[in-house]
Each structure stands twice: as C-alpha cells, then as structure tokens.
Amino acid sequence: MTGPSRITIWRSSPNASAYLNRGGAWAAEGAFDHAIADYNQAIAFDPTLIGVYENRGLSWGGKGDYNRAIADFNVAIGLNPKRAYAYYGRGLAWSNKGDDDRAIADYDKAVELAPKLADAYHALGLAWAHKGDHDQAIVDYDQAIALNQKSADFYSARSASWKAKGNRERAEADRKTAASLGGK
C-alpha cells in the first residue's frame, strides 16, 4: 500500500498537526473526502488552527462545494483577518461560483496583504478577463509574471487577453513563451 493511506496517526498521541498533515497528503492525491475527514479531526483537536480551515476550504472547492469552501475561508478570515491566503482561497471559490466582483474584492485584499502572491494576481487577471476588461487583466498578468516568470499559465492567460484585444503579435509572443515553459 502506498500514498496517504500508509500515513498513520499514532493512537497514543493523536494531535491536530498529525491530522492536518495527513489531510494535506490526501488532498494532494485528490482524495478530498479523506482529506476533509482528517481536517475535521484536526479541528476537533484545535478549532483555532487557521490552516486547517484554509485546507478544508480548498478540499471543499476540489469537490465542487463552493458554499462550504467559502464558509471555511470565512472562519479562517474571522480567526485572522490578515491572512492573505484565506482571501485568495475564498476568491477562487467565488470565481468558481461565477461571482467575479466578490472574487476580485478578495483577490485585491489578498495582494494588499501579500503583494508577492503571484497566483492572486493571476486570478485577478482571469476574473477581469472573464468580465471582459482585458486591459486590467493584462495589468494583473504583468504583475504575476514579474513575480514568477516561470509560470506557463500566466503567459497563456495574458496571451488570451492580448488576442481578445486584437494584438496578435503580443498574443503569439506570450503563447510561444508559455509553450517553452511547458504550457499550451
């Protein structure tokens, strides 16, 4: 047997961290039900661990249950309103629900709290592009790329916005860069 199922929680001294870690291993395998069960156990040991709510929120999102994801990110934000990742995670859930305005508000808060969170700038760009504002999307993609020049996804997204604006030359340049980084 391999993978998270081999990770055992010591019966003599189970604790929140052990369940949090195993939950993370389950989530990495895409076994969100198992991850959520372990996160529930971690919360039973220590309901103040912010990371457990963030990780469980991501697992709920992985299952497509965005309302529960948002609820967990709300708890995390309530425990620490300066936690950028909780806003970013909640923004992802709002995006998946199709609420670009709430997603943008959360991504904005995430980058305000953590200006080097490249993924949040990328997500901002995606939300703006979804709303049809490709100029603002490109501004956010530029920031994401400035922070992480090795993400094919960032270049692919910016390529799509350049294409939507009719700038084929820049779109093709970003497409080629994305391809050189292993993207589409």
Disulfide bonds with the S-S distance in Angstrom:
none
